[in-house]
């Protein structure tokens, strides 16, 4: 008997979110990681902005003209302590997982800095595609972020580790601190030469 794969089988096993220690205290207080308006699209998109680790280490640092991994760490962690959160996808309700969207980071950043339209095109790719659709649009060949459409209860989130951000530290050094002693540490070590 063939068992049809579910959405849980097609998405990455875990999604990750970086935040500051101050914001994490608020998450603990509210017992929720809240969906927020997207700063890149001036609130046109709302959600929890997350990444999968393999795409992050393999694509985000190789993007041109920007190193997106460095860019997000600069944006979130400037002179702050930052925390890595892990969201196991199987802990999320099926209706939430079915509506996770995926978008090209380059398009979202370009949209932000070029006005209301992306190089004269519509905003379709900037708001993201459903993950299952994105796989068929070769989107996953580049640096992508995923957008969880709704709040996530604190009990579904795992706090992995804390790091102090310093722009002089390599992305690899910061990630190794986050994932020390975790299974994800191997992914960082396997890609350490490209994580500048």
Kinemage of the C-alpha trace (Angstrom):
@kinemage 1
@onewidth
@group {chain A} dominant
@subgroup {mainchain}
@vectorlist {calphas} color= white
{ca unk a 1} P 0.000 0.000 0.000
{ca unk a 2} L 1.360 3.426 -1.012
{ca unk a 3} L 1.059 6.072 1.684
{ca unk a 4} L 0.691 9.569 0.252
{ca unk a 5} L 3.139 12.021 1.854
{ca unk a 6} L 1.551 14.778 3.906
{ca unk a 7} L 2.540 18.449 3.998
{ca unk a 8} L 4.590 17.576 7.093
{ca unk a 9} L 6.748 15.286 4.960
{ca unk a 10} L 7.434 17.922 2.293
{ca unk a 11} L 8.414 20.830 4.532
{ca unk a 12} L 11.739 20.987 6.381
{ca unk a 13} L 11.624 19.171 9.735
{ca unk a 14} L 12.380 22.372 11.666
{ca unk a 15} L 12.045 26.089 11.042
{ca unk a 16} L 14.155 28.696 12.839
{ca unk a 17} L 13.572 32.233 14.055
{ca unk a 18} L 16.138 34.653 15.471
{ca unk a 19} L 15.059 37.284 17.983
{ca unk a 20} L 16.553 39.450 20.719
{ca unk a 21} L 16.559 38.471 24.379
{ca unk a 22} L 14.240 41.425 25.101
{ca unk a 23} L 11.701 40.203 22.558
{ca unk a 24} L 12.024 36.649 23.845
{ca unk a 25} L 11.067 37.852 27.344
{ca unk a 26} L 7.893 39.311 25.771
{ca unk a 27} L 7.240 35.998 23.970
{ca unk a 28} L 7.546 34.160 27.307
{ca unk a 29} L 5.243 36.669 28.981
{ca unk a 30} L 2.571 36.378 26.248
{ca unk a 31} L 3.207 32.618 25.841
{ca unk a 32} L 3.090 33.323 22.089
{ca unk a 33} L 5.443 34.011 19.221
{ca unk a 34} L 3.243 36.520 17.435
{ca unk a 35} L 2.782 37.064 13.719
{ca unk a 36} L 3.981 40.571 12.911
{ca unk a 37} L 3.727 42.904 9.893
{ca unk a 38} L 6.655 42.584 7.509
{ca unk a 39} L 8.991 45.576 7.535
{ca unk a 40} L 10.245 44.769 4.017
{ca unk a 41} L 6.788 45.229 2.486
{ca unk a 42} L 5.544 47.957 4.845
{ca unk a 43} L 3.069 45.570 6.466
{ca unk a 44} L 1.668 44.098 3.233
{ca unk a 45} L 2.614 40.652 4.588
{ca unk a 46} L 2.040 39.469 8.159
{ca unk a 47} L 3.476 36.375 9.785
{ca unk a 48} L 6.398 34.844 11.655
{ca unk a 49} L 9.442 35.032 9.407
{ca unk a 50} L 11.535 31.873 9.636
{ca unk a 51} L 14.147 29.935 7.684
{ca unk a 52} L 15.236 26.352 7.253
{ca unk a 53} L 18.831 25.796 8.277
{ca unk a 54} L 20.188 24.107 5.152
{ca unk a 55} L 18.891 26.873 2.886
{ca unk a 56} L 20.228 29.478 5.314
{ca unk a 57} L 23.782 28.136 5.441
{ca unk a 58} L 23.979 27.133 1.776
{ca unk a 59} L 22.188 30.028 0.063
{ca unk a 60} L 21.907 33.071 2.328
{ca unk a 61} L 25.660 33.708 2.515
{ca unk a 62} L 26.220 33.172 -1.216
{ca unk a 63} L 23.609 35.703 -2.342
{ca unk a 64} L 24.823 38.652 -4.354
{ca unk a 65} L 25.187 41.547 -3.967
{ca unk a 66} L 24.307 41.042 -0.284
{ca unk a 67} L 25.154 38.390 2.255
{ca unk a 68} L 21.598 37.910 3.559
{ca unk a 69} L 22.719 35.929 6.617
{ca unk a 70} L 24.873 38.878 7.698
{ca unk a 71} L 22.134 41.330 6.802
{ca unk a 72} L 19.535 39.660 9.029
{ca unk a 73} L 21.983 39.336 11.916
{ca unk a 74} L 22.865 43.027 11.543
{ca unk a 75} L 19.180 43.979 11.480
{ca unk a 76} L 18.124 41.888 14.478
{ca unk a 77} L 21.193 41.817 16.631
{ca unk a 78} L 22.941 45.156 16.406
{ca unk a 79} L 24.598 45.579 19.840
{ca unk a 80} L 22.189 43.047 21.390
{ca unk a 81} L 22.013 39.504 22.692
{ca unk a 82} L 20.160 37.288 20.246
{ca unk a 83} L 18.391 33.949 20.642
{ca unk a 84} L 17.772 31.136 18.157
{ca unk a 85} L 14.331 29.526 18.324
{ca unk a 86} L 13.453 26.198 16.717
{ca unk a 87} L 9.903 25.397 15.633
{ca unk a 88} L 9.392 21.683 14.900
{ca unk a 89} L 6.961 21.692 11.973
{ca unk a 90} L 5.120 18.569 13.239
{ca unk a 91} L 4.064 20.530 16.338
{ca unk a 92} L 2.132 23.039 14.210
{ca unk a 93} L -1.553 22.502 13.342
{ca unk a 94} L -2.155 21.203 9.813
{ca unk a 95} L -4.127 24.289 8.733
{ca unk a 96} L -1.160 26.494 9.718
{ca unk a 97} L 1.357 24.238 7.947
{ca unk a 98} L -0.792 24.179 4.801
{ca unk a 99} L -0.623 27.979 4.668
{ca unk a 100} L 3.117 28.483 5.240
{ca unk a 101} L 4.375 30.710 2.460
{ca unk a 102} L 7.840 30.870 0.917
{ca unk a 103} L 9.460 33.816 -0.809
{ca unk a 104} L 12.709 34.856 -2.417
{ca unk a 105} L 14.676 37.013 0.044
{ca unk a 106} L 16.293 38.965 -2.792
{ca unk a 107} L 12.905 39.991 -4.203
{ca unk a 108} L 11.615 41.047 -0.787
{ca unk a 109} L 14.684 43.191 -0.088
{ca unk a 110} L 14.655 44.632 -3.595
{ca unk a 111} L 10.966 45.496 -3.184
{ca unk a 112} L 11.784 47.355 0.020
{ca unk a 113} L 14.456 49.509 -1.580
{ca unk a 114} L 12.962 50.043 -5.035
{ca unk a 115} L 9.498 51.318 -4.148
{ca unk a 116} L 6.100 49.728 -4.450
{ca unk a 117} L 6.913 47.338 -7.271
{ca unk a 118} L 9.636 44.794 -7.800
{ca unk a 119} L 11.447 45.790 -10.988
{ca unk a 120} L 8.140 46.768 -12.521
{ca unk a 121} L 6.505 43.415 -11.751
{ca unk a 122} L 3.650 42.506 -9.434
{ca unk a 123} L 4.081 41.761 -5.743
{ca unk a 124} L 3.110 38.084 -6.173
{ca unk a 125} L 6.529 36.663 -5.327
{ca unk a 126} L 7.127 39.227 -2.582
{ca unk a 127} L 4.148 38.090 -0.502
{ca unk a 128} L 5.265 34.512 -1.083
{ca unk a 129} L 3.883 31.310 -2.563
{ca unk a 130} L 2.426 28.414 -0.629
{ca unk a 131} L 5.355 26.134 0.090
{ca unk a 132} L 3.994 23.345 -2.113
{ca unk a 133} L 3.630 25.802 -5.017
{ca unk a 134} L 7.057 27.328 -4.396
{ca unk a 135} L 8.733 23.961 -4.917
{ca unk a 136} L 7.371 23.905 -8.466
{ca unk a 137} L 8.586 27.417 -9.280
{ca unk a 138} L 12.294 26.613 -8.704
{ca unk a 139} L 12.166 29.190 -5.918
{ca unk a 140} L 14.043 26.896 -3.554
{ca unk a 141} L 17.209 27.186 -5.662
{ca unk a 142} L 17.926 30.544 -4.004
{ca unk a 143} L 17.855 32.160 -0.577
{ca unk a 144} L 14.301 31.845 0.734
{ca unk a 145} L 12.426 32.611 3.902
{ca unk a 146} L 9.223 30.997 5.056
{ca unk a 147} L 6.276 32.833 6.549
{ca unk a 148} L 4.195 31.104 9.228
{ca unk a 149} L 0.774 32.798 8.896
{ca unk a 150} L -0.316 32.914 12.537
{ca unk a 151} L 0.844 33.086 16.145
{ca unk a 152} L 2.635 30.017 17.563
{ca unk a 153} L 2.146 28.938 21.184
{ca unk a 154} L 5.274 28.997 23.315
{ca unk a 155} L 5.031 25.269 24.105
{ca unk a 156} L 5.575 24.509 20.401
{ca unk a 157} L 8.879 26.455 20.368
{ca unk a 158} L 12.312 25.332 21.523
{ca unk a 159} L 14.904 27.897 22.636
{ca unk a 160} L 18.258 26.624 21.367
{ca unk a 161} L 20.829 29.120 22.475
{ca unk a 162} L 21.964 32.687 22.870
{ca unk a 163} L 24.777 34.639 21.257
{ca unk a 164} L 26.081 38.147 21.537
{ca unk a 165} L 26.094 39.819 18.169
{ca unk a 166} L 29.204 41.570 16.930
{ca unk a 167} L 29.657 42.479 13.272
{ca unk a 168} L 33.325 41.413 13.531
{ca unk a 169} L 32.326 37.805 14.304
{ca unk a 170} L 31.774 35.405 11.428
{ca unk a 171} L 28.316 34.030 10.698
{ca unk a 172} L 29.766 30.559 11.368
{ca unk a 173} L 30.973 31.570 14.835
{ca unk a 174} L 27.555 32.960 15.778
{ca unk a 175} L 25.723 29.893 14.431
{ca unk a 176} L 28.109 27.513 16.197
{ca unk a 177} L 27.325 29.278 19.465
{ca unk a 178} L 23.573 28.937 18.827
{ca unk a 179} L 23.744 25.250 17.948
{ca unk a 180} L 26.483 24.015 20.269
{ca unk a 181} L 25.676 20.441 21.301
{ca unk a 182} L 22.601 20.305 19.021
{ca unk a 183} L 22.148 18.052 15.945
{ca unk a 184} L 22.236 21.207 13.772
{ca unk a 185} L 25.894 21.725 14.688
{ca unk a 186} L 26.874 19.220 11.960
{ca unk a 187} L 25.139 21.327 9.263
{ca unk a 188} L 27.179 24.344 10.358
{ca unk a 189} L 30.446 22.373 10.400
{ca unk a 190} L 29.722 20.901 6.955
{ca unk a 191} L 29.290 24.419 5.521
{ca unk a 192} L 31.744 26.343 7.680
{ca unk a 193} L 34.005 27.399 4.801
{ca unk a 194} L 31.234 29.418 3.158
{ca unk a 195} L 29.837 31.017 6.347
{ca unk a 196} L 31.731 34.318 6.442
